[in-house]
Amino acid sequence: MLLKSFYDEQLAQASYMVGCQATGEALVIDPSRHIEPYLRAAAAEGLRIAHVTETHIHADYVSGSRELVRATGARLYLSAEGGLDWQYAFSTPDTTLLHDGDVWQVGNVRIQALHTPGHTPEHLVFMFTDTLAADQPMGIFTGDLLFVGDVGRPDLLEEAAGITGTKEPGARQQFQNVQRLKAMPDYLMVLPGHGAGSACGKALGAVPSSTLGYEKLFNPAFQIADEDEFVRWLLDGQPEPPTYFAEMKRVNKAGPVLLAELPEPEMLEGFILEELTAEGVTVLDARLPIGAPGFIPGTLIVPPTNQFNTYAGWIVDYRQPVYLIADGGAAPKLVRELRAAGIDDVRGFFNSDAVENYVLALPCAEAPDVSEAVRKGAVIVLDVRNHSEFEAGHIPNSVNILYGLLPRYLEAIPRDQPVLVVCAGGTRSLIATSLLLKAGFTQVTNLNGGFDAWRAAGLPVAVN
């Protein structure tokens, strides 16, 4: 048996390949949309991808199952659990629909599906057994049921997709799932669908895999014996779900558009930028370096960090076309990253040098220079970090609105007073500053270095 893992650092997303070297077959579990790594790995090992499956309808990235099936002719295996509202819309007569306990073979590797609702109603995990070497399973692909040090959050359907009344029942199902896992052998490998940085849980570990025995000892979910206490623990302190999660649920349930069907964005002349910004079109400014020495009116600054597509997913309107500004040669990579998060309608891009005449100085300030205005209450301090970060420490009398939620709360921010925008280190506040400027705010300043710089300067800090 062959086992390979694949990890997308930007999305903190893991996928896996299981191969039978004796028969040359392989299965890919939870593929991402850009399938080249799976094709290369299979070719290098002399395997044919004959099976593709996924643990659930994903909310945080575009699934590559349909893409991989189209490229390889593999059979697709999808959950048929969860009720009529949670059935995939793109299954065909060539798709195997899975129920709890169903088994199939990848050569000599036995795969068993187990229905584990809680994170989502249709969620499955997959136990795998190398039947040539053993008669007991080696491990479990746990998807978003069990992570290293955490379990999958049950509140996304309610918080992100607006399906009310689902988070507490989901938390109770997760409790039952944990009891089911407790009865399984300690030696089983745990191969989760996400790692640290994912919003699918609240405290995911950075270690890529674990064993069930280790999780039983040290994962907090296994230490709580009372169901009501477990529900309270699981629902408390979950991070704000990105706004684009609801869009990803819709896309992955319906079936993502194949990448070959998407037009390639064209390079545009600089003068077109002025027309686009005048029309209010979404233009993402992804120039380097981070905190480039200026902004372009009417655009949204989205630094090209390792969270570029997550940042963009929070703030773009998926119903509208998107344009991109990038340094020479970077645009194709950034377009690829946007499409991994389902931002498909990227119409065109501008090279940085083509728009340099439109760049203005970005209003920025150093912490010591604004400390007196903050102390006197002469400026509104807008902290755009997550609520948990804010509670751990913030500038006194500041207001906390997560950067990705700003478009919903623009009316709550006074336009006739100066606004100082703060995050942890200065990246998210750049996004928020550009959002406010695009919305017509005229007295906005970005705090260089963010709250980290404020605290490092020895200035007052409040803790909730």
C-alpha positions in Angstrom: 0.0 0.0 0.0 1.1 3.5 -0.8 0.0 6.6 1.2 0.7 10.2 0.2 -0.5 13.5 1.7 -0.9 16.8 0.0 -1.2 20.1 1.9 -2.3 23.6 0.8 -0.7 26.1 3.1 -2.9 28.9 2.1 -6.1 27.1 2.9 -4.6 24.8 5.6 -6.2 22.0 3.7 -5.1 18.4 3.5 -5.8 15.8 0.9 -4.6 12.2 0.5 -3.8 9.5 -2.0 -4.0 5.8 -1.2 -2.6 3.4 -3.7 -2.3 -0.3 -4.2 1.0 -0.9 -5.9 0.1 -4.5 -6.7 -2.8 -3.5 -9.0 -1.7 0.0 -9.9 -4.9 1.7 -8.6 -5.2 4.8 -6.5 -7.8 6.7 -4.6 -7.7 10.5 -3.9 -9.6 11.8 -0.9 -10.7 15.5 -0.6 -8.8 16.8 -3.7 -8.4 20.5 -4.1 -9.3 22.2 -7.4 -5.9 22.3 -8.9 -5.2 18.7 -9.5 -1.7 18.7 -11.0 0.0 17.4 -7.7 -2.2 14.3 -7.7 -1.5 13.6 -11.4 2.2 14.0 -10.9 2.3 11.8 -7.8 0.3 9.0 -9.5 2.5 9.1 -12.5 5.7 9.0 -10.4 4.4 5.9 -8.6 3.1 4.2 -11.7 -0.5 4.4 -10.4 -3.8 5.2 -12.1 -6.2 7.4 -10.2 -9.3 5.1 -10.5 -11.3 6.4 -7.4 -12.1 9.9 -6.1 -14.0 10.7 -3.0 -14.6 13.5 -0.4 -15.6 13.5 3.2 -18.3 16.2 2.9 -19.5 19.2 1.0 -16.7 21.6 1.8 -17.2 25.2 2.9 -13.6 26.6 2.8 -12.3 25.7 -0.7 -13.5 24.6 -4.1 -13.5 20.8 -4.3 -11.4 19.2 -7.1 -13.4 16.0 -7.2 -15.2 16.8 -10.4 -12.0 18.2 -11.9 -10.1 15.0 -11.1 -12.8 12.7 -12.4 -13.0 14.6 -15.7 -9.2 14.3 -16.1 -8.7 10.7 -15.2 -12.1 8.9 -15.8 -12.0 7.8 -12.1 -15.2 6.6 -10.4 -16.6 9.2 -8.0 -17.8 8.2 -4.5 -20.1 10.7 -2.7 -22.1 10.7 0.5 -25.8 9.9 0.2 -26.3 10.6 3.9 -27.7 13.7 5.6 -31.2 13.8 4.1 -32.5 15.3 0.8 -31.2 18.8 1.5 -27.6 17.5 1.6 -27.3 15.5 -1.5 -24.7 16.4 -4.2 -26.4 17.8 -7.3 -23.7 16.7 -9.8 -23.6 12.9 -9.2 -24.2 10.8 -12.3 -25.0 7.1 -13.0 -21.2 6.6 -12.8 -21.1 7.9 -9.2 -21.3 5.5 -6.2 -23.4 7.0 -3.5 -22.2 6.0 0.0 -24.0 5.1 3.2 -22.8 4.3 6.6 -20.8 1.1 6.6 -20.3 0.8 2.8 -17.1 -0.8 1.7 -15.1 -0.8 -1.6 -11.7 -1.9 -2.7 -8.8 0.1 -4.1 -6.9 -2.9 -5.3 -6.0 -4.7 -2.1 -6.8 -1.7 0.1 -10.2 -1.8 1.8 -12.1 1.4 2.3 -15.0 1.7 4.6 -17.3 4.8 4.9 -18.6 5.8 8.3 -21.4 8.4 8.5 -20.3 11.0 11.1 -22.8 13.9 11.0 -22.0 16.9 13.2 -19.7 19.2 11.3 -22.2 18.7 8.4 -25.2 16.4 8.0 -23.7 14.3 5.2 -20.1 14.0 6.6 -18.3 10.7 6.2 -14.9 9.4 7.4 -13.0 6.6 5.7 -11.2 3.7 7.5 -8.6 2.0 5.4 -7.1 -1.5 5.6 -4.1 -2.9 3.8 -5.6 -6.4 3.3 -2.3 -7.9 2.0 -0.6 -7.1 5.3 -3.4 -7.1 7.9 -7.0 -7.9 8.7 -7.6 -4.7 10.8 -7.7 -1.1 9.7 -4.5 1.0 9.7 -6.2 4.4 10.1 -9.0 6.9 9.4 -9.2 9.8 7.1 -11.2 12.0 9.5 -12.1 14.9 7.3 -13.6 17.7 9.4 -14.7 15.3 12.2 -11.4 15.1 14.1 -8.3 17.2 13.8 -5.1 17.1 15.7 -6.0 18.6 19.1 -9.6 19.6 18.1 -12.8 18.5 16.5 -14.7 20.1 13.6 -17.0 23.0 14.4 -20.8 22.3 14.2 -21.9 25.9 13.8 -20.9 26.7 10.2 -24.3 25.9 8.7 -26.0 28.3 11.1 -23.3 31.0 11.3 -22.1 31.1 7.7 -24.9 29.5 5.6 -27.8 30.9 7.7 -29.5 27.6 8.4 -30.9 28.3 11.9 -31.2 25.7 14.6 -28.4 23.5 13.4 -25.4 24.3 15.6 -26.5 22.7 18.9 -27.8 19.5 17.3 -24.5 19.3 15.3 -22.5 19.7 18.5 -24.5 16.8 20.1 -23.7 14.7 17.0 -20.0 15.6 17.4 -20.2 14.3 21.0 -21.7 11.0 19.8 -18.9 10.8 17.2 -16.3 11.2 19.8 -17.9 8.4 21.9 -17.8 6.2 18.8 -14.1 7.1 18.3 -13.3 6.3 21.9 -14.4 2.7 21.2 -11.9 2.3 18.3 -8.3 1.0 18.7 -5.7 3.5 19.9 -3.2 2.6 17.2 -5.3 3.9 14.4 -3.7 6.7 12.4 -5.7 10.0 12.3 -5.3 11.8 9.0 -7.4 15.0 9.2 -8.7 17.3 6.5 -7.2 20.5 8.0 -4.4 21.9 10.1 -3.6 25.0 12.0 -5.0 28.2 10.4 -8.2 26.6 9.2 -11.5 28.2 10.3 -13.1 24.8 10.5 -12.2 24.5 14.1 -10.9 26.7 16.9 -7.6 25.2 18.0 -6.3 22.9 15.3 -2.8 21.6 15.8 0.1 22.2 13.3 1.2 18.6 13.3 -0.1 17.0 10.1 -1.3 13.7 11.6 -1.8 11.8 14.9 -3.0 8.6 16.4 -6.3 8.0 17.9 -4.7 7.0 21.2 -2.8 10.3 21.4 -6.0 12.2 20.7 -7.8 10.3 23.4 -5.1 11.4 25.9 -4.7 15.0 24.9 -7.4 16.3 22.7 -9.8 18.3 24.9 -12.9 16.8 23.1 -12.1 13.4 24.6 -11.8 14.7 28.1 -15.4 15.9 28.5 -17.7 13.1 29.6 -20.9 15.1 30.0 -22.8 15.9 26.7 -24.1 19.3 27.8 -20.7 20.4 28.9 -19.2 19.2 25.6 -21.8 21.2 23.7 -21.0 24.4 25.6 -17.2 23.8 25.2 -17.5 23.1 21.4 -19.7 26.1 20.6 -17.7 28.6 22.8 -14.9 30.6 21.2 -15.3 29.5 17.6 -13.7 32.0 15.2 -15.8 34.1 12.9 -16.6 32.0 9.8 -15.4 33.7 6.6 -18.2 35.2 4.6 -17.3 33.2 1.6 -18.0 29.9 3.3 -21.7 30.0 2.3 -20.7 30.5 -1.4 -18.3 27.5 -1.2 -21.1 25.3 0.2 -23.3 26.3 -2.7 -20.6 25.8 -5.3 -19.5 22.4 -4.0 -23.0 21.1 -3.6 -23.9 22.1 -7.2 -20.6 21.1 -8.7 -17.8 23.5 -9.5 -17.3 24.8 -12.9 -14.4 23.0 -14.6 -11.3 25.2 -14.9 -11.0 24.5 -18.6 -14.3 26.3 -19.0 -13.1 29.5 -17.4 -11.7 32.2 -19.7 -8.2 33.4 -18.9 -8.0 37.0 -17.7 -6.3 39.4 -20.1 -3.7 42.0 -19.4 -5.2 45.5 -19.5 -3.9 49.0 -20.3 -3.6 51.3 -17.3 -6.2 53.8 -18.6 -8.9 51.2 -18.2 -8.4 51.2 -14.4 -9.9 54.7 -14.0 -13.0 53.6 -15.8 -13.4 50.5 -13.6 -12.9 52.3 -10.3 -15.4 55.0 -11.4 -17.9 52.3 -12.0 -17.3 50.8 -8.5 -16.0 47.5 -9.9 -13.9 45.3 -7.5 -10.2 45.8 -8.3 -7.8 43.9 -5.9 -4.5 45.7 -5.5 -2.0 42.8 -4.8 1.2 44.7 -5.5 4.5 44.0 -3.6 5.9 44.7 -1.2 3.3 44.3 1.5 2.3 47.8 2.6 3.3 49.2 -0.8 4.0 52.9 -0.5 0.6 54.0 -1.6 -2.9 53.1 -2.6 -5.0 53.5 -5.8 -8.3 55.1 -5.1 -11.3 52.8 -5.7 -9.3 49.6 -5.3 -9.0 47.2 -2.4 -5.6 46.4 -1.0 -5.1 42.6 -0.6 -1.5 41.8 0.1 -0.2 38.7 -1.7 0.7 36.8 1.4 0.1 33.1 2.1 -3.5 34.0 3.0 -4.2 36.0 -0.2 -7.2 34.0 -1.3 -8.7 33.9 2.2 -8.4 37.7 2.5 -10.0 38.1 -0.9 -12.8 35.7 -0.1 -13.8 37.7 2.9 -14.3 40.9 1.0 -15.2 40.3 -2.7 -18.8 40.0 -4.0 -18.9 36.7 -5.7 -21.7 37.9 -7.9 -19.5 40.6 -9.5 -16.5 40.4 -11.7 -13.0 41.0 -10.2 -9.9 42.6 -11.6 -6.4 42.4 -10.3 -3.3 44.6 -10.0 -0.1 42.6 -9.6 3.7 42.8 -10.1 4.9 41.5 -13.4 4.6 37.8 -13.7 2.6 37.3 -10.5 -0.9 37.6 -11.9 -1.3 33.9 -13.1 -0.3 32.6 -9.7 -2.7 35.0 -7.9 -5.6 34.1 -10.3 -5.0 30.4 -9.6 -5.1 31.2 -5.9 -8.3 33.1 -6.2 -9.9 30.3 -8.1 -9.0 27.8 -5.4 -11.4 29.9 -3.2 -14.0 30.1 -5.9 -13.3 33.6 -7.2 -13.7 32.5 -10.8 -14.8 35.7 -12.6 -11.4 37.4 -12.8 -11.8 39.4 -16.0 -8.4 41.0 -16.3 -5.3 42.2 -14.6 -2.9 45.2 -14.6 0.8 45.1 -14.2 2.0 47.4 -11.5 4.0 49.7 -13.8 0.8 50.3 -15.9 -1.0 51.9 -13.0 1.8 53.8 -11.3 0.3 57.2 -12.3 -2.8 56.4 -10.2 -0.9 55.7 -6.9 -1.5 58.1 -4.0 0.1 58.1 -0.6 -1.7 55.8 1.9 -2.5 57.6 5.1 -0.4 55.9 7.8 0.9 56.7 11.2 3.3 55.4 13.8 2.0 54.4 17.2 3.8 57.1 19.3 2.6 59.8 16.9 -1.1 59.0 17.5 -1.0 58.0 21.1 -2.0 61.4 22.4 -5.0 61.6 20.0 -6.1 58.2 21.1 -5.7 59.1 24.8 -7.9 62.2 24.3 -10.5 60.3 22.4 -9.9 62.5 19.4 -9.9 59.5 17.0 -12.0 56.4 16.6 -9.8 53.4 17.0 -11.1 50.6 14.8 -9.6 47.2 15.6 -10.2 44.8 12.7 -8.9 41.6 14.3 -10.8 38.5 15.4 -12.8 38.9 18.6 -10.6 36.5 20.4 -7.5 38.5 19.6 -9.3 41.7 20.6 -10.3 40.3 24.0 -6.7 39.2 24.7 -5.5 42.8 24.4 -6.4 46.0 22.6 -5.9 49.7 22.5 -8.2 51.2 25.2 -11.6 52.4 24.0 -11.2 50.8 20.6 -14.1 49.4 18.6 -13.8 45.8 17.3 -15.2 45.0 13.8 -13.5 42.2 11.9 -12.1 43.4 8.6 -14.1 41.0 6.6 -17.4 42.2 8.1 -16.8 45.9 7.6 -19.0 46.1 4.5 -22.0 45.2 6.8 -21.2 47.8 9.4 -20.2 50.9 7.4 -23.2 52.8 8.6 -22.1 52.3 12.2 -18.8 54.1 11.7 -19.0 57.9 11.9 -17.8 59.6 8.7 -17.2 63.0 10.3 -14.5 61.8 12.8 -10.9 60.6 12.2 -10.6 56.8 12.2 -7.4 54.9 13.1 -7.4 51.3 11.7 -5.6 48.6 13.7 -4.9 44.9 13.3 -2.1 42.7 14.8 0.8 43.6 12.5 -0.6 45.8 9.8 -1.8 43.5 7.0 -5.5 43.2 7.7 -5.7 46.9 8.6 -4.4 47.7 5.1 -7.4 45.8 3.7 -9.7 47.6 6.1 -8.3 51.0 5.3 -8.8 50.5 1.6 -12.3 49.3 2.2 -13.2 52.5 4.1 -11.5 54.7 1.5 -13.4 52.9 -1.3 -16.6 53.5 0.7 -16.0 57.2 0.7 -14.4 57.7 4.2 -12.0 60.6 4.1 -10.4 60.7 7.5 -8.8 57.2 7.7 -5.3 56.3 8.9 -3.7 52.9 9.0 -1.6 52.2 12.1 1.8 50.9 10.9 2.8 47.7 12.7 -0.6 47.4 14.2 -1.3 46.5 17.8 2.0 44.7 18.0 3.8 48.1 17.4 1.5 49.8 19.9 2.3 47.3 22.6 6.0 47.3 21.8 6.1 51.1 22.3 4.9 50.6 25.8 1.6 52.3 25.3 -1.5 51.5 27.3 -3.3 48.1 26.7 -6.7 47.0 27.8 -7.8 43.4 28.3 -11.4 42.1 28.4 
